[in-house]
Amino acid sequence: MKKIGLLIAIFTLVLTLTPAIAADKVSVSIGVDNQNDNVYESEIKKVNWIGVNNGLPYLEGFQKCQSFSDVDCLNSNPVGIVATTILPICNLENKSNCLLPTRIGIAGGDKVEAIYLGNADGNTFPSDAANGISAGSTSSVFSVKDKDSAQRYFAVTAQIKQLKARKAPVGYRDVQVPYFSVDIKEINLNSVGQCLFLFQDKCVTHKTTGTFSAEVKLRLSNDPPKWLAGRMADPTIKFTKLAQGKEVVISGASVAVPLIEGSVPTSLFAKYPRGITSQMVNTAAQNGTNLEIDSGLAIMYATDVFTALKEKSTKVVNFWNINGSSPFTAFCAEDLQVDCLQGGNGPCVEQSKDFVGLLATNALIFNRNPPRLIGDEIQFLLASPHLLPNSQATVGNFNLEASSSMLRCIYGLPDLPLFAEISVVNDAGIEKIATKSFLEKKGVSFISVNNFSFSVPKIKIKLYQSKKRASINCVKGKVKKSVSGVKPVCPTGYKKIA
């Protein structure tokens, strides 16, 4: 069967020239940003390839379209048309799929309403009621004052993808929204260097240091994805049902993420024949170009790349972002003239009527998919260099907020209170020191794992229902204690008695 551009993972050669290196080594960066995190303007284009990369939809093509009625884009179109849509500020013209006032706090201070300064220079498009398309804008720029009354500037980029997919045998489906994200960056205005975008004809760069917290409020015409993941700390999300769609409030703090790049042996890639091809590796090595190993493949290469680069990150960058995907249907097989369901987060997520949870971490690389059962436990793979640029150890954090009903669905447990065993192990299976907590409250399970060391740890969570709890009796001299738990153990110095 001829599949149309089904891509499971993406890897890209960055053609910006770097200093030439020997052909037996290649310059790499690993765990680079999700491709959608560095988009600051809206555009409409024809889709030639569809797929999923680390749980997020991949909708790509080269031909730009004037609108969803563009005849050139509609004719001979294998998959469909997609609008990368940066949400505008809510106003009389844009009452849905829009951004409400944003609140930002500096260095642990209280969050205050930020002052809206305008939007980035760049491409936009108007709403298209005939095709059910909302307007596309550019990133919104805000300012707040810190404790010293100095102005700090931020770019807020709330994004959805609006897809008009071809269907078998002819025609197009109604608009689907397979992707949602929010990204906040502290920025430098009137700067020099690698510009994120232009604002009032001046270069804007990413200010990568300095922590902040933020609260973003959005109005969405469609429900957001039921599962979200990203890089932040202490995340919360709230929903308010509107006449059409929902108001969504996302809050959290930025996290410092260690990045790594450098020269590694080309032979490293030969161990993984299903990964990046030897031709791509050799071409990059010979031409002195940089090979980006994106999040879809990064976990596979992480241990070897980190080892080759001595487990030391090259820089630390602040991130505040969250994203998610919803299942979508698109034409996918020319020979059989059939449509395929793409993406999604598994039956325990998609069969739920409501939002089921979010994952947040400061890891460079992480599996962003919802919990899945492996054996008798849930596992999450993370990866970051063990050392910061100053040679201090990188300290990890991981937060999971999940619907207890979804977790029970995964385990096949009845509606009883849950208890959890949490561990963090390295790639040799040795348990690492970490601060762990589990709390179930009002139908939501909160799992927090902090203060663990990288490089490629695995977080393992084993859930039990209440009837698994047991009690044992312990004695120390004449003192007796009763200890209850999933696997109760006598305190130090005590012995178990019948």
QUIRAMO-V987403 format. One record per residue. RES is the residue in one letter. SS is DSSP state (A for helix, B for strand, O for the rest). Layout:
res={RES/RES}
ss={SS/SS}
//
This chain:
res={M/K/K/I/G/L/L/I/A/I/F/T/L/V/L/T/L/T/P/A/I/A/A/D/K/V/S/V/S/I/G/V/D/N/Q/N/D/N/V/Y/E/S/E/I/K/K/V/N/W/I/G/V/N/N/G/L/P/Y/L/E/G/F/Q/K/C/Q/S/F/S/D/V/D/C/L/N/S/N/P/V/G/I/V/A/T/T/I/L/P/I/C/N/L/E/N/K/S/N/C/L/L/P/T/R/I/G/I/A/G/G/D/K/V/E/A/I/Y/L/G/N/A/D/G/N/T/F/P/S/D/A/A/N/G/I/S/A/G/S/T/S/S/V/F/S/V/K/D/K/D/S/A/Q/R/Y/F/A/V/T/A/Q/I/K/Q/L/K/A/R/K/A/P/V/G/Y/R/D/V/Q/V/P/Y/F/S/V/D/I/K/E/I/N/L/N/S/V/G/Q/C/L/F/L/F/Q/D/K/C/V/T/H/K/T/T/G/T/F/S/A/E/V/K/L/R/L/S/N/D/P/P/K/W/L/A/G/R/M/A/D/P/T/I/K/F/T/K/L/A/Q/G/K/E/V/V/I/S/G/A/S/V/A/V/P/L/I/E/G/S/V/P/T/S/L/F/A/K/Y/P/R/G/I/T/S/Q/M/V/N/T/A/A/Q/N/G/T/N/L/E/I/D/S/G/L/A/I/M/Y/A/T/D/V/F/T/A/L/K/E/K/S/T/K/V/V/N/F/W/N/I/N/G/S/S/P/F/T/A/F/C/A/E/D/L/Q/V/D/C/L/Q/G/G/N/G/P/C/V/E/Q/S/K/D/F/V/G/L/L/A/T/N/A/L/I/F/N/R/N/P/P/R/L/I/G/D/E/I/Q/F/L/L/A/S/P/H/L/L/P/N/S/Q/A/T/V/G/N/F/N/L/E/A/S/S/S/M/L/R/C/I/Y/G/L/P/D/L/P/L/F/A/E/I/S/V/V/N/D/A/G/I/E/K/I/A/T/K/S/F/L/E/K/K/G/V/S/F/I/S/V/N/N/F/S/F/S/V/P/K/I/K/I/K/L/Y/Q/S/K/K/R/A/S/I/N/C/V/K/G/K/V/K/K/S/V/S/G/V/K/P/V/C/P/T/G/Y/K/K/I/A}
ss={O/O/B/O/O/B/B/O/O/O/O/B/B/B/B/B/B/O/O/O/O/O/O/O/B/B/B/B/B/B/O/O/O/O/A/A/A/A/O/O/B/O/B/B/B/B/B/O/B/B/B/B/B/O/O/B/B/B/B/B/O/O/O/B/O/O/O/O/O/O/A/A/A/A/O/O/O/O/O/B/B/B/B/B/B/B/O/B/B/O/O/O/O/O/O/O/O/B/B/O/O/O/B/B/B/B/O/O/O/O/O/B/B/O/B/B/B/B/B/O/O/O/O/O/B/O/O/B/A/A/A/O/B/O/O/B/B/B/O/B/B/B/B/B/B/O/O/O/O/O/B/B/B/B/B/B/B/B/B/B/B/B/B/B/B/B/O/O/O/O/O/B/O/O/O/B/B/B/B/B/B/B/B/B/B/B/B/B/O/O/O/O/O/O/O/O/B/B/B/O/O/B/B/B/B/B/O/O/O/O/O/B/B/B/B/B/B/B/B/B/O/O/O/O/O/O/B/B/B/B/B/O/B/B/B/B/B/B/B/B/B/O/O/O/O/B/B/B/B/B/B/B/B/O/B/B/B/B/B/O/B/B/B/B/B/A/A/A/A/A/A/O/O/O/O/O/O/A/A/A/A/A/A/A/A/A/A/O/B/B/B/B/B/O/A/A/A/A/A/A/A/A/A/A/A/A/A/A/O/O/O/B/O/O/B/B/B/B/B/O/B/B/B/B/B/O/O/B/B/B/B/B/B/O/O/O/O/B/B/B/B/B/O/O/O/O/A/A/A/A/O/O/O/O/O/O/B/B/B/B/B/O/O/O/B/B/O/O/O/O/O/O/B/B/O/O/B/B/B/B/B/B/B/O/O/O/B/O/O/O/O/O/B/O/B/B/B/B/B/B/B/B/B/A/A/A/A/A/A/A/A/O/O/O/O/O/O/B/B/B/B/B/B/B/B/O/O/O/O/O/B/O/O/O/B/B/B/B/B/B/B/O/O/B/B/B/B/B/B/B/B/B/B/O/O/O/O/B/B/B/B/B/B/B/B/A/A/A/O/B/B/B/B/B/B/B/O/O/B/B/B/B/B/B/B/O/O/O/O/O/O/O/O/O/B/B/B/O}
//
